[in-house]
Amino acid sequence: IEKHLNGDLLHYTYYSLDEYILQGNKFSSIAAKAMFDQGKKASYINLIWNPFISFMKNYFFQAGFLDGFNGYIIARQSASQTFLKYAKLIQLQRPQHYLSYFDFPICKNNQHPRNAYTKMPYCVSSPIS
């Protein structure tokens, strides 16, 4: 038995570009974790090549250019989400003790050695929470 709706169903996935970007960030985290759990590996080549392929596929091969500015935004955001997915997967692959460029090591014994050129400390007193 087939049932049909009486009338039209309006489906608005996103109401704003902000929502679209936030949702893309959330989904890229979910995808990276799923790939990690499946044992998939990523390299820096994936980080560069796959977003390029994603943009080309969405903008040219799926004719996103026919949608004008919105088609460009969708293709560009799809490439950005692909980049984030592989960046997050690479981050998950790294050993836990290896810090990212944005993490600061914790100073031992409250000593704060400083970079001679920038005068910025090499470490912080406690982790940022």
C-alpha positions as CSV (number, residue, x, y, z in Angstrom):
1,I,0.0,0.0,0.0
2,E,1.4,3.3,-1.1
3,K,0.5,6.4,0.8
4,H,1.1,9.9,-0.4
5,L,0.9,13.3,1.2
6,N,-1.9,15.6,0.4
7,G,-0.1,18.8,-0.6
8,D,3.4,19.9,-0.9
9,L,6.2,19.2,1.6
10,L,8.6,22.2,1.9
11,H,12.0,21.0,3.1
12,Y,14.4,23.7,4.2
13,T,17.6,22.0,5.3
14,Y,19.3,25.3,6.3
15,Y,17.9,28.7,6.9
16,S,21.2,30.5,6.8
17,L,24.8,30.2,5.6
18,D,25.8,30.1,9.3
19,E,23.6,27.0,9.9
20,Y,25.0,25.4,6.8
21,I,28.6,26.0,7.9
22,L,28.0,24.8,11.5
23,Q,26.2,21.7,10.3
24,G,29.1,21.0,7.9
25,N,31.6,21.2,10.7
26,K,29.5,18.8,12.8
27,F,29.1,16.3,10.0
28,S,32.9,16.5,9.1
29,S,33.6,15.5,12.7
30,I,31.2,12.6,12.5
31,A,32.6,11.4,9.2
32,A,36.2,11.7,10.4
33,K,35.4,9.6,13.5
34,A,33.6,7.0,11.4
35,M,36.5,6.7,9.0
36,F,38.9,6.4,12.0
37,D,36.8,3.7,13.6
38,Q,36.8,1.8,10.3
39,G,40.6,1.9,10.3
40,K,40.9,4.3,7.3
41,K,44.0,6.4,7.0
42,A,44.4,9.9,5.6
43,S,47.5,11.6,4.2
44,Y,48.3,15.2,3.4
45,I,47.7,14.3,-0.3
46,N,44.1,13.5,0.7
47,L,43.9,16.9,2.5
48,I,44.8,18.7,-0.7
49,W,43.5,16.5,-3.5
50,N,40.1,15.4,-2.2
51,P,38.7,18.9,-1.6
52,F,39.7,19.9,-5.1
53,I,37.9,16.8,-6.5
54,S,34.9,17.6,-4.4
55,F,34.7,21.2,-5.7
56,M,35.2,20.1,-9.3
57,K,32.5,17.4,-9.0
58,N,29.9,19.7,-7.4
59,Y,30.6,22.8,-9.4
60,F,31.3,21.4,-12.9
61,F,30.2,17.8,-13.2
62,Q,26.9,18.3,-11.2
63,A,26.4,21.6,-13.0
64,G,26.5,23.8,-9.8
65,F,27.6,26.7,-12.0
66,L,24.1,26.8,-13.4
67,D,22.9,27.8,-9.9
68,G,25.1,30.9,-9.9
69,F,26.3,32.2,-6.6
70,N,24.4,29.6,-4.6
71,G,25.9,26.8,-6.6
72,Y,29.4,28.2,-6.0
73,I,28.8,28.4,-2.3
74,I,27.5,24.8,-2.1
75,A,30.5,23.5,-4.1
76,R,33.0,25.6,-2.0
77,Q,31.4,24.5,1.2
78,S,31.4,20.9,0.1
79,A,35.2,21.2,-0.6
80,S,35.7,22.8,2.8
81,Q,33.8,20.0,4.6
82,T,36.0,17.5,2.8
83,F,39.1,19.3,3.8
84,L,37.9,19.4,7.5
85,K,37.0,15.7,7.4
86,Y,40.5,14.7,6.3
87,A,42.2,17.3,8.6
88,K,40.3,15.8,11.6
89,L,41.1,12.3,10.5
90,I,44.8,13.1,10.3
91,Q,44.5,14.6,13.8
92,L,42.8,11.5,15.1
93,Q,45.6,9.3,13.6
94,R,48.3,11.2,15.5
95,P,49.5,9.8,18.9
96,Q,47.9,11.5,21.8
97,H,51.2,12.9,23.2
98,Y,51.9,14.7,19.9
99,L,50.6,18.3,20.2
100,S,49.0,20.2,17.4
101,Y,50.3,23.6,16.3
102,F,47.5,25.2,18.4
103,D,48.3,23.3,21.6
104,F,50.8,24.6,24.1
105,P,52.9,22.4,26.3
106,I,52.4,22.7,30.0
107,C,55.3,24.4,31.9
108,K,57.0,22.3,34.6
109,N,57.8,23.8,38.0
110,N,56.3,27.1,36.9
111,Q,59.2,27.9,34.7
112,H,58.3,29.9,31.6
113,P,61.1,29.8,29.0
114,R,60.5,32.4,26.3
115,N,61.3,32.7,22.6
116,A,64.2,35.1,22.3
117,Y,62.7,36.8,19.2
118,T,59.0,37.0,20.0
119,K,59.3,37.1,23.8
120,M,56.3,34.7,23.9
121,P,56.4,31.8,26.3
122,Y,57.0,28.3,25.0
123,C,54.5,26.8,27.4
124,V,51.6,27.7,29.7
125,S,51.0,27.3,33.4
126,S,47.9,25.0,33.1
127,P,45.8,23.5,30.3
128,I,43.1,25.6,28.8
129,S,39.8,24.1,29.6
